[in-house]
Amino acid sequence: MSTQSHAGGPLSILMHCVYFPPEVGGLESHVYHLCRAMAAKGHRVDMVTSLSQPGLARHERMAGVGVWRTWMPARNTLGWGLHAFGSTPRLGALARGADVIHAQDIASVLPAMVARRGRRLPLVTTYHTSHFLKRADSPFWRPIFRRFIEAADHNLAASEEIAGVAESIAPGRAVEALTNGVDTELFRPVAPILDPPPQGRRRIIVPRRLFEKNGVEYLVRALPLLAERLDVEAVFVGDGPERERLETLAGEGGVSDRARFLGARPNADMPGLLCSGELAVFPSLMEATSVAALECMSCGVPVAASNVGGLPQIVDDGVGGLFEPADPADLAATVARLLLEADLEALGREARSRVVAKWSNDRLAERHLHIYRSLLARQN
């Protein structure tokens, strides 16, 4: 452990997260940009993650971050557990030179606990996703979560909802709600990369992976209702197991020509894709704090979102609007009102301003570094 770390010098930060780019998703984006920002500030950052795709390097440097990938057999609870077990030796080896270890979400906590055993190494955890909320009342998972929360020196949560649930599991332990950050230099207003829609047609953008919890079905069901009021199309950016069913549903609703499914796209394309729409829509059934929604706002794109989870913490009438989850009629009414009545450019400017002021990646990195240094100072 570096003595400079305790005196304000560079830190050696060890992260564990099941997924990391080139994987695409809110957690992956958050962790990547956080690591990159801390590395850019002169700190050593190492990430232990999964060998989640064929052809990935087992070790490489990405944007100044050391990335170490270990075996993962499947994308499910068992696969995550086996990856956690198999990644522990690598994590333990790297822990010998680390100042702090940070477990990003549920599957990372146990290997982090094992890796720091016998070392004066602070442990920070962050709970990000709906997987935590889904399992919080389980008689099996609840005591495990309590042990995880109690083992950490500092617990973070991606939304106030997750923080509240975590505190109810481990009474007396504080869990800090810390909204995920956005790289405001990458996600900024840029030229659209999609061709403009036909004359008179309005376009909404839906940057959502096509999983049931993201509620995309209800936007597809809302499209015929929207089409009764105005000429509109939806561009879906993201892929997943629901795609075929959603395309069929669009056909059954007579809106196949208004529903464009692009599939997954590289992170570098996202600013231009987001700026190709007038309004971004997030019909989630369950959500922590949506990194994708913050990225849209950072690009100056107003947001309409479900009134669930952490979304109301970042979306209100000043930057877009909220609608009831799983309610196509309310979704259609909210989107139509915004497209027909709102000053979308003004909402987009306010959205960008808020992200820069409150949720930039630089601010997020500084908060993390303050936490790490505070924990190290307590050991002296």
C-alpha positions as CSV (number, residue, x, y, z in Angstrom):
1,M,0.0,0.0,0.0
2,S,1.5,3.4,-1.0
3,T,2.3,5.9,1.7
4,Q,1.7,8.6,-0.9
5,S,-1.9,7.5,-1.1
6,H,-2.5,8.7,2.5
7,A,-0.9,12.0,1.8
8,G,-2.8,12.9,-1.3
9,G,-0.6,11.1,-3.8
10,P,-1.8,8.7,-6.6
11,L,-4.0,5.8,-5.5
12,S,-4.0,2.3,-6.6
13,I,-7.6,1.4,-7.2
14,L,-8.8,-2.2,-7.8
15,M,-12.2,-2.7,-9.3
16,H,-14.3,-5.9,-9.9
17,C,-17.3,-5.9,-12.2
18,V,-18.9,-8.8,-14.1
19,Y,-19.2,-6.9,-17.3
20,F,-17.0,-4.2,-18.9
21,P,-16.8,-2.8,-22.4
22,P,-17.1,-3.8,-25.2
23,E,-20.2,-5.0,-23.3
24,V,-23.0,-2.4,-23.7
25,G,-25.3,-1.3,-20.9
26,G,-25.8,1.2,-18.1
27,L,-23.6,-0.5,-15.6
28,E,-20.8,-1.1,-18.1
29,S,-20.9,2.5,-19.3
30,H,-20.9,3.8,-15.7
31,V,-17.9,1.7,-14.6
32,Y,-15.9,2.3,-17.7
33,H,-16.2,6.1,-17.6
34,L,-15.6,6.2,-13.8
35,C,-12.4,4.1,-14.2
36,R,-11.3,6.2,-17.2
37,A,-11.8,9.5,-15.3
38,M,-9.8,8.3,-12.3
39,A,-7.0,7.0,-14.5
40,A,-6.9,10.4,-16.3
41,K,-6.4,12.0,-12.9
42,G,-3.2,10.1,-12.4
43,H,-4.4,7.1,-10.4
44,R,-3.7,3.5,-11.2
45,V,-6.9,1.6,-11.9
46,D,-7.2,-2.1,-12.5
47,M,-10.5,-3.8,-13.5
48,V,-11.1,-7.6,-13.0
49,T,-14.0,-8.6,-15.2
50,S,-15.3,-11.5,-17.3
51,L,-14.2,-13.0,-20.6
52,S,-17.7,-12.4,-21.8
53,Q,-17.2,-12.5,-25.5
54,P,-15.1,-14.6,-27.9
55,G,-11.8,-13.0,-29.0
56,L,-11.4,-10.6,-26.1
57,A,-7.9,-10.2,-24.7
58,R,-7.3,-11.6,-21.3
59,H,-5.3,-8.6,-20.4
60,E,-5.1,-5.2,-22.0
61,R,-5.1,-1.5,-21.3
62,M,-8.2,0.5,-22.2
63,A,-8.1,4.3,-21.8
64,G,-5.4,4.0,-19.1
65,V,-7.2,1.2,-17.2
66,G,-5.7,-2.2,-16.7
67,V,-8.3,-4.8,-17.7
68,W,-8.0,-8.4,-16.6
69,R,-10.6,-10.8,-17.9
70,T,-11.4,-14.2,-16.4
71,W,-13.6,-17.1,-17.4
72,M,-17.4,-16.9,-17.3
73,P,-19.5,-19.9,-18.5
74,A,-22.9,-18.3,-18.8
75,R,-24.9,-15.1,-18.6
76,N,-27.1,-16.1,-15.7
77,T,-27.0,-16.3,-11.9
78,L,-25.0,-19.5,-11.9
79,G,-22.6,-18.1,-14.5
80,W,-22.0,-14.9,-12.5
81,G,-21.4,-16.9,-9.4
82,L,-18.9,-19.2,-11.1
83,H,-17.1,-16.2,-12.6
84,A,-16.9,-14.6,-9.2
85,F,-15.3,-17.7,-7.8
86,G,-12.9,-18.1,-10.7
87,S,-11.9,-14.4,-10.7
88,T,-10.9,-14.4,-7.1
89,P,-7.2,-15.6,-7.6
90,R,-6.6,-12.8,-10.0
91,L,-8.3,-10.2,-7.8
92,G,-6.3,-11.5,-4.8
93,A,-3.0,-11.1,-6.7
94,L,-3.8,-7.6,-7.7
95,A,-5.0,-6.7,-4.2
96,R,-1.4,-7.1,-2.9
97,G,-0.6,-3.8,-4.6
98,A,-3.9,-2.0,-4.1
99,D,-4.9,0.8,-1.8
100,V,-8.6,0.2,-2.1
101,I,-10.9,-2.4,-3.6
102,H,-14.3,-1.6,-5.1
103,A,-17.0,-4.2,-5.9
104,Q,-19.4,-3.0,-8.5
105,D,-22.7,-4.8,-7.9
106,I,-23.8,-8.1,-6.2
107,A,-21.6,-10.7,-7.9
108,S,-18.4,-8.7,-7.2
109,V,-18.8,-8.4,-3.4
110,L,-17.8,-11.9,-2.3
111,P,-14.6,-12.1,-4.4
112,A,-13.7,-8.7,-3.1
113,M,-14.2,-9.8,0.5
114,V,-12.0,-12.9,-0.1
115,A,-9.3,-10.9,-1.9
116,R,-8.9,-8.4,0.9
117,R,-8.8,-11.0,3.7
118,G,-5.8,-10.5,5.9
119,R,-5.1,-7.1,4.4
120,R,-5.8,-3.5,5.7
121,L,-7.6,-2.8,2.4
122,P,-10.8,-0.7,2.5
123,L,-13.7,-2.3,0.7
124,V,-16.3,-0.1,-1.1
125,T,-19.4,-1.6,-2.7
126,T,-21.9,-0.2,-5.2
127,Y,-25.4,-1.7,-5.8
128,H,-26.6,-0.7,-9.3
129,T,-29.3,-2.8,-10.7
130,S,-32.8,-4.2,-10.5
131,H,-31.3,-7.6,-9.7
132,F,-30.7,-6.3,-6.2
133,L,-34.3,-5.0,-5.8
134,K,-35.8,-8.3,-7.2
135,R,-33.9,-10.4,-4.7
136,A,-34.1,-8.1,-1.7
137,D,-37.1,-9.8,-0.1
138,S,-35.9,-13.4,-0.8
139,P,-35.3,-15.5,2.3
140,F,-32.2,-16.8,0.6
141,W,-30.7,-13.6,-0.6
142,R,-31.6,-11.2,2.2
143,P,-29.2,-12.5,4.8
144,I,-26.5,-12.7,2.1
145,F,-27.0,-9.1,1.2
146,R,-26.9,-8.1,4.9
147,R,-23.5,-9.8,5.2
148,F,-22.3,-8.0,2.1
149,I,-23.5,-4.6,3.3
150,E,-22.0,-5.1,6.8
151,A,-18.7,-6.3,5.4
152,A,-18.0,-3.1,3.4
153,D,-16.4,0.0,4.7
154,H,-18.6,2.2,2.5
155,N,-21.7,1.2,0.6
156,L,-23.0,3.1,-2.4
157,A,-26.3,2.7,-4.4
158,A,-27.2,4.0,-7.8
159,S,-30.6,5.4,-6.6
160,E,-32.4,6.4,-3.4
161,E,-34.7,3.4,-3.9
162,I,-31.8,0.9,-3.8
163,A,-30.2,2.8,-0.9
164,G,-33.4,2.6,1.1
165,V,-33.8,-1.1,0.5
166,A,-30.2,-1.8,1.4
167,E,-30.5,0.2,4.7
168,S,-33.6,-1.8,5.6
169,I,-31.7,-5.0,5.0
170,A,-28.8,-4.0,7.3
171,P,-30.2,-1.6,9.9
172,G,-27.7,0.8,11.3
173,R,-25.5,0.8,8.2
174,A,-25.6,3.9,6.0
175,V,-25.9,3.4,2.2
176,E,-25.1,6.5,0.2
177,A,-27.2,7.1,-2.9
178,L,-24.9,8.4,-5.6
179,T,-26.3,8.9,-9.1
180,N,-24.3,7.5,-11.9
181,G,-22.2,9.9,-13.9
182,V,-21.9,10.8,-17.6
183,D,-18.9,11.7,-19.7
184,T,-20.2,15.1,-20.7
185,E,-17.4,15.6,-23.3
186,L,-18.4,12.5,-25.2
187,F,-22.1,12.9,-24.7
188,R,-22.8,16.4,-25.9
189,P,-25.0,17.9,-28.7
190,V,-23.6,16.7,-32.0
191,A,-24.8,16.3,-35.6
192,P,-27.3,13.5,-36.1
193,I,-25.9,10.4,-37.8
194,L,-29.3,9.1,-39.0
195,D,-30.9,10.5,-42.1
196,P,-33.8,12.9,-41.1
197,P,-37.3,11.4,-41.2
198,P,-39.7,12.2,-44.0
199,Q,-41.0,15.8,-44.1
200,G,-43.5,16.4,-41.3
201,R,-42.7,13.2,-39.4
202,R,-41.5,13.4,-35.7
203,R,-38.9,11.0,-34.4
204,I,-38.4,9.7,-30.9
205,I,-35.3,7.7,-29.9
206,V,-35.4,4.7,-27.5
207,P,-32.0,3.6,-26.3
208,R,-33.0,0.5,-24.5
209,R,-31.8,-3.1,-24.5
210,L,-34.7,-5.3,-25.4
211,F,-35.4,-7.0,-22.1
212,E,-38.8,-7.3,-20.4
213,K,-37.9,-5.1,-17.5
214,N,-37.1,-2.2,-19.8
215,G,-40.8,-2.0,-20.8
216,V,-40.3,-1.5,-24.5
217,E,-43.4,-3.5,-25.2
218,Y,-45.5,-0.6,-23.8
219,L,-43.9,1.9,-26.2
220,V,-44.6,-0.3,-29.1
221,R,-48.2,-0.6,-27.9
222,A,-48.4,3.2,-27.6
223,L,-47.3,3.8,-31.1
224,P,-50.7,3.3,-32.7
225,L,-52.2,5.7,-30.2
226,L,-49.5,8.2,-31.0
227,A,-50.1,7.8,-34.7
228,E,-53.7,8.9,-34.2
229,R,-52.5,12.3,-33.1
230,L,-49.4,12.9,-35.2
231,D,-47.0,11.5,-37.7
232,V,-44.3,9.9,-35.5
233,E,-41.7,7.1,-35.6
234,A,-39.6,5.4,-33.0
235,V,-36.0,4.3,-33.4
236,F,-35.0,1.6,-31.0
237,V,-31.2,1.4,-30.2
238,G,-30.3,-1.9,-28.5
239,D,-30.9,-5.6,-28.8
240,G,-32.1,-8.5,-26.6
241,P,-34.3,-11.5,-26.4
242,E,-37.5,-9.4,-26.9
243,R,-36.7,-8.2,-30.3
244,E,-38.6,-10.7,-32.4
245,R,-41.7,-10.4,-30.3
246,L,-41.5,-6.6,-30.4
247,E,-41.2,-6.6,-34.2
248,T,-44.2,-8.9,-34.4
249,L,-46.2,-6.7,-32.0
250,A,-45.4,-3.6,-34.1
251,G,-46.7,-5.5,-37.2
252,E,-49.9,-6.5,-35.3
253,G,-50.4,-2.9,-34.3
254,G,-50.0,-1.7,-37.9
255,V,-46.9,0.4,-37.0
256,S,-44.1,-1.6,-38.6
257,D,-43.2,1.4,-40.8
258,R,-43.0,3.5,-37.6
259,A,-40.8,1.2,-35.5
260,R,-37.2,1.0,-36.6
261,F,-35.0,-1.5,-34.7
262,L,-31.3,-0.7,-35.1
263,G,-29.9,-3.4,-32.7
264,A,-26.9,-2.8,-30.6
265,R,-24.5,0.0,-31.6
266,P,-21.0,1.0,-30.5
267,N,-20.7,3.5,-27.7
268,A,-18.9,5.9,-29.9
269,D,-22.0,6.1,-32.2
270,M,-24.4,6.9,-29.4
271,P,-24.2,10.7,-29.2
272,G,-25.0,11.0,-32.9
273,L,-27.8,8.4,-32.6
274,L,-29.3,10.2,-29.6
275,C,-29.1,13.5,-31.3
276,S,-31.0,12.0,-34.3
277,G,-34.3,12.1,-32.2
278,E,-36.3,15.0,-30.8
279,L,-37.2,13.2,-27.7
280,A,-35.8,10.1,-25.9
281,V,-38.3,7.7,-24.2
282,F,-37.6,5.3,-21.3
283,P,-40.7,3.0,-20.7
284,S,-38.9,1.0,-17.9
285,L,-40.8,-1.2,-15.5
286,M,-37.8,-1.2,-13.1
287,E,-34.9,1.1,-13.1
288,A,-32.1,2.3,-10.8
289,T,-30.7,5.6,-12.1
290,S,-30.6,5.3,-15.9
291,V,-27.2,6.1,-17.3
292,A,-28.8,6.1,-20.8
293,A,-31.3,8.7,-19.7
294,L,-28.5,10.9,-18.3
295,E,-26.5,10.4,-21.6
296,C,-29.5,11.6,-23.6
297,M,-29.9,14.7,-21.3
298,S,-26.2,15.4,-21.7
299,C,-26.7,15.4,-25.4
300,G,-29.4,18.0,-25.0
301,V,-32.2,15.6,-25.8
302,P,-35.3,15.9,-23.6
303,V,-36.5,12.7,-21.8
304,A,-39.9,11.1,-21.2
305,A,-39.7,8.3,-18.7
306,S,-41.7,5.9,-16.5
307,N,-42.3,7.1,-13.0
308,V,-40.3,4.3,-11.4
309,G,-37.2,3.7,-9.4
310,G,-34.5,6.4,-9.8
311,L,-35.9,8.0,-12.9
312,P,-38.0,10.6,-11.0
313,Q,-34.7,11.8,-9.4
314,I,-33.4,12.9,-12.8
315,V,-36.5,13.6,-14.9
316,D,-39.2,16.2,-14.3
317,D,-41.2,18.7,-16.3
318,G,-38.1,20.9,-16.6
319,V,-36.3,18.3,-18.8
320,G,-39.2,16.3,-20.2
321,G,-42.0,14.4,-18.4
322,L,-43.0,11.3,-16.5
323,F,-45.7,8.7,-17.3
324,E,-47.1,5.7,-15.4
325,P,-45.3,2.4,-16.1
326,A,-47.0,-0.3,-18.2
327,D,-49.6,2.2,-19.4
328,P,-49.5,2.8,-23.2
329,A,-52.2,5.4,-23.0
330,D,-50.4,7.6,-20.5
331,L,-47.1,7.1,-22.3
332,A,-48.8,8.2,-25.6
333,A,-50.4,11.2,-24.0
334,T,-47.1,12.3,-22.4
335,V,-45.1,11.9,-25.5
336,A,-47.7,13.6,-27.7
337,R,-47.9,16.5,-25.3
338,L,-44.2,17.0,-25.4
339,L,-43.9,16.7,-29.1
340,L,-46.9,19.0,-29.9
341,E,-46.7,21.6,-27.1
342,A,-43.3,21.7,-25.4
343,D,-40.3,23.8,-26.3
344,L,-38.0,20.8,-26.8
345,E,-34.9,22.9,-27.5
346,A,-35.3,24.7,-24.2
347,L,-35.9,21.4,-22.3
348,G,-32.8,20.0,-23.9
349,R,-30.7,22.9,-22.9
350,E,-31.9,22.6,-19.3
351,A,-31.3,18.8,-19.4
352,R,-27.7,19.4,-20.5
353,S,-27.1,22.1,-17.9
354,R,-28.3,19.8,-15.1
355,V,-26.1,16.9,-16.1
356,V,-23.0,19.1,-16.3
357,A,-23.8,20.7,-13.0
358,K,-24.8,17.6,-11.0
359,W,-24.0,14.4,-12.8
360,S,-20.8,14.8,-14.8
361,N,-18.3,12.0,-14.7
362,D,-15.7,14.3,-13.3
363,R,-17.8,15.1,-10.2
364,L,-18.6,11.4,-9.8
365,A,-14.8,10.5,-9.9
366,E,-14.0,13.2,-7.4
367,R,-16.6,11.9,-5.0
368,H,-15.2,8.4,-5.3
369,L,-11.7,9.6,-4.7
370,H,-12.8,11.5,-1.6
371,I,-14.4,8.3,-0.2
372,Y,-11.3,6.3,-0.8
373,R,-9.0,8.8,0.8
374,S,-11.3,9.2,3.8
375,L,-11.3,5.4,4.4
376,L,-7.5,5.3,4.1
377,A,-7.1,8.2,6.5
378,R,-9.1,6.3,9.1
379,Q,-6.5,3.6,9.1
380,N,-3.8,6.0,10.2
